[in-house]
């Protein structure tokens, strides 16, 4: 009698040594194979917030302190006239995908994947897609006067 027929008839109890290869063979998650109930972490609430061409997904949920967001710009605001704004706080941007146009005071920057910017948000600032394509970036926002603590620095060249 084969292992599979013994499992089906209840003559053998399944263990991970048998279940993992079966899940791989049939291309199904192990949870589906064993009929595991759906699980979810009730502490995670990634509720996207959309405003115009921008979607922000909060990555932190604690009140006060540093807040992290994954930002996605659709690219629809490309060519729009910059309308710099100011507010209390300090912000860091890290570009994941696409090209971001950042107007900061009287300077105009184009940031690409792997590049970052940090600035006091009391400096007039505005950003949009630099080329009309979507842009994804991480935004860290601190309250007034709160700065990021960097402990490691590269060796001077």
N, C-alpha and C positions, 0 to 999 in steps of 0.2 A: 504494500500500500504506500502511495507516495505521501510526502509531507503535506502537500496541499490538501489531499483528500482527508488526511487525519485532522488537519485544522478545521476543514469544513464540517466534519462529522462530530467535532468536539472531543476527539480522542487525544488531541495534543493542544496544549496551551501555547499561544503565540508569544514570542519574546522578541527583543530588538534584533537579535541575530538573524531571525527569520523575516521580521516585518520590514526592516530597512531595505534588503534586496528586493522584496516584493514591491514596495513603494516605488523604487527606482525602475523596476521592470515594467510596471504598469503606468509609470509617469504620473503618479498622484502623490499629493502631500501625505505624510504619515498620519496626520490628523484625520484626513478623509478615510484612510484605510481602516483606522480603528474606531471611527465614528465619534471622535472627540467633540465635545460641545464647543461652540464658538466662544472665544475668550476676547477680552478687550481690557485695556487698562483704563479705568474710569477717571484716572488723574490726567489723561491727555485729552485736550480739547483744542485741536488745531482747526479753529474756525476762521477761514479766510475772510478778510475784509476787503471789499472792492470799492474803489472810488475813482471814477473816470477810467483812465487806461492803466491804473495801478491796482495790483492785488497784493495785500500784505498778509502773510501767515505768521501769527505770533508763535514764537518758539519758546517763550518763557511766560509764566503765569503768576509770578510773585508780585505783590504790590511794592512799588518803589524800587529803587536800585536799577541796575542795568537791565534793559529790555532788549531782546533779540527778535528779529523778524527776517523771514525770507521774503524778498520783494520780487515781484514780476511786473515788468512794464510791457504792454502789448506792442509798443512802437508807434501807436496812433498819434502821439503828440510830437513826432518828429517834425521839425520845421516850425513848430509853434514858437511864438515870441516868448522868450524867458520872462517869467514873472517871479523874481526872487522874493522869498519870504524870510522872516526872522522869528525866532522863538527861543525860550530858555532851553538850555541843554547842551549836550556835546554828542557828536555822531561819528560813527566809523562805518565805512562802506567797503565791502570786499566783493569784487565782480566775479561771478561764477561762469556766466555765459553771456555773450553779446557784447555790445559796446555802449557805454553810458556817457552821455554828455552831462557834465557837471559845471554849472556856472556858480562860482564862489567869489562873492564880492565883484571886483572888476576883472577877474580871471576866468577863462573858459578852458575846461579840460575835457579830454576824451579818455576814458578809462576802459581798459580791455581786461579779459579774463586773467585772474591772478594779480591784478593791481588793486590797491586799496587807497582810501583817502580818509582823513580824519579832520574834523573842523568843529569850531565853536558855532552852534546854531544861531548865535546872535549876529553872525556874519550873514548878510543876505545870500541865500542859496536857492538853487533850482536844479532839477535834473530831469532828463528824458532820454529816450533812445537816441543814439547818435546816427543811426542809419536806417531807421524805420522798421527794424526787426526787433523781436522780443529781447529783453534784457533781464537776467536773473542775478540778484545779488543779495548778500547778507547785510543787514543793517543792525548795528548795535547802537542803542540810544541810551545815554545816561542823563540823569537829572542835572539841574544847574550845578556847575562846578565839579561834577563827578567825572573823573578821568579813568581811563583804563590803566591797570597796573601791569607794566611789562617788566618781566624779570630777566629774560634772556635777551642778550643783544649780540649781533654778529661782531666778530673781531674787526677792528679797524684795518683797512687795507693799506 
